[in-house]
């Protein structure tokens, strides 16, 4: 009776895991449809930044799909009393959990360390911004849309524009570097201190993804414990 009761509880848990996985997929799809920011960076043809900017929603969708699938595997393994299916469940969930821990470690690192790890991205974006923001209307439009949506200025701040063709020609900075001011000189940009787009990304987008990963990680720990318990119980039947 004790074993049977345990299997019933495990079966219900795996059912809950499947439903929660489906709900996570729905949340990720909804959030992806609401977000337009990643598309702007895709137009800039900067793959690393595109990946980082868009990692939150696809991560939710991927985790939701895997959890729903693993929930089904757990249900079938418990219902059919197949220990190998529970072993597969345990290994896959453990791998996912390790990957999430790795991501969490990156999120908890100081921003200075994160920015250093993205130095290659900075070396590509900033020179392009300085050389093409004024003379290339397409790049200027994309950057303007991006800075307006994220309420940021340049890659790391207004100083990215200091040596740009745009500032040398007009002696002004983009209006996004001074909030809503119609004119934006260096004094105004220095006073406003609008954050760089990479700072907005690291301080807002990644922590949100990290918080969601933490909550999902708790569920995964429970799933790992349950799968081991059921695996052991089936071994005694």
N, C-alpha and C positions, 0 to 999 in steps of 0.2 A: 504493500500500500504506500509506503514511504517513497519508493522509487517511482510508482505511478503518479503520485502527487507532484513529485519533482519534475517529471516529464511534462505534466500538464502546465505547470507554471512556466517551464522553459518554452513550451509551445506558444503560450500567450505572449511571452516576452519577444520571441522571434516575430510574432504577428505584429506586435507594437513596433518593432524595428523596421519591418517592411512598410508600415503606414507612415512612420516618421521619415523614412527615406523618401517616400513619395511626396510628403509635404515639403521636404527640403528641396527636392527637384522643382516643385511648383514655386517655392520662394525664390530660388535661383533664376528661373525663367522669367518670373515677374520683374525681378530686380534688373535682369539683363535687358529687358524690353524698355525699362524706364531710363536706363543709362545710355548716354550718347558720347560720353567722354572718350572711351577707347577708340571710337571710330576716328576721332580727330587725330590721335597719335598714329593710327594706321596710315593716314594720309601723309604723315611726316616720314613714313618708311623707316621707323626706328623700332626694330623688333623687340629689344629688351624692355623698353619703356611700355610698349604695347602689351607685352606679357604681364608686366607688373601691374599696370593699370587695370587690366581685365581679369586678373587672377581670382578675385573674390567671387564673382558670380559663377564662372565656370567651375570653380572649386566646389561651390555648393551643389551645383548640378551633378558633377562627377561623384561627389561623396554621397549624394542622395541616391543616385542610380546604383552605386556599389552597395550601399546599405540595404536598399530595397531587395537587390538580388541576393545579398548574403542572408537577409531575413528569410527569403524563400528557401535558400539552401538549408538554413538552420531548422526551419519548420519541417522540411522533408526529411532531414537527417534524424530529427526527433521522432517524427511520425512513423517513419520506416525503420527506425532504430539502426541507422547506418552510421557507425562510428567514423568511417573515413570521410563522410560528408562534414561532420562536425570538426574533424581535423583540418579539412580544407578551409572551412569557415574561420577557424582560429588563426591559421597561417595568414590568410588574406587580410583579415582585420588587424592582425599584429603589424603587418607591413604598412598598412594605411596609417596606423597609429604612430609608427616610427617616423613616417614622412611628415605627419602633422607636428610631431615634437621638433623635428628639424626646422620646420617653418616657424614654430613658436620661438625657437632659439634665435632665429634671424630677427624676428619682430622685437624681441626683448633687447637686442643689441643697441647701444647708443646710436643716435642718428649720424654721428660723425663716422662711425664704422660702416654703417649702411651706405653712406654717400661715397666713402672710399671704395667700397666694393662695386659701385656703379660709376667709377671714374672713367671707364671707357665710354660710357654713354654720354657723360658730360663733355668729353673731348670731341665728340661727334656733333652734339647738339649746339653747344655754345658758339663754335666758329661758324656753323651754318646760320645761326641766328644773327650773328654780327655782320656777316657778309651778304646775306640774302633778304633780311627782313625789309629793307627799304626798296631794293631793286626787283625783288621777286614778289609780285602781288599775291601769288598763290600761297607761298609760305607765310607772308604777312597776314593773310586772311585766316589761315589755319591757326597761327599763333594767337591772333586776336580773339578768335572764337574760344580757343583753349583757355587763355588767361581770363576771359570774361566768365566762362562757366566755372572755373576753379577758383576765381577771385585771387589770382596769383600774378606774379610778374617775372618773366624770364625763367631760366632754369633754377637758379639759386637766389635770384633777387634782381633789383634794378641795375646793379653794377654790370650784369651781363650785357647791357646795352651801351655801357659807357664808351667803349671803343668801336661801336657799330657804325656802319655807314649812315644809318637812320639818324643817330644823335649828332654825328659830325656834320650832316647836311642841314638838319632842322634845329639843332641845339635844344631839342626837346626829347622827352622820353614818352613811350606809349602811355595813354591816359590810364590804362589799367594799373600802372605803377604808382598812381596817385589817387586811387579810389575813383570818385566821381568827378574830379576836377576836369575842366575843359582843357586847361593847359597844364603841362607837367614838366617843370624844370628839374634840375638836379637837386635844388634845395627842397622842393616839395616832395620829390621821390625819397630823399633821405629822411625827411620828417615822417612820412607815412609808413615807411618800412613794410611795404606789402611783401608777404612771403613769396619765395620762389615756388614754382609748380612742384618741384621734387619734394619740398618741405611739406606742402599740402598733402601730397601722396603718402609720405612716410608717417605723418602725424595724424592723418584722418583715415585714409582708406585701409592701410595695412592693419592698424589696431582693431578696426571693425571686423576684418576677416579673422584676425587672431582670436577675438572674443568668441566668434561663432565656432572656430576650430576647437577652442577650449571646451565649449558646451558639448560639441559632438564627441570630443575626446573622452569625456566622462561616460557618455553612452557606450563608447567602444570598450572602455575598461570593464564596464558591467557585462557587455557582450562576451568579452574574453573569459571572464570568471564563470559566467553561465555555461559557455561552451565546454570549458574544462570540467565543470561539475557534471554536466550531462554525459560527457565522454566517459568519465569515471563510473557513473551510475550504469551506463549501458554495458560496461565491461563486467559488471557483477550480475547481469541478468542471465 
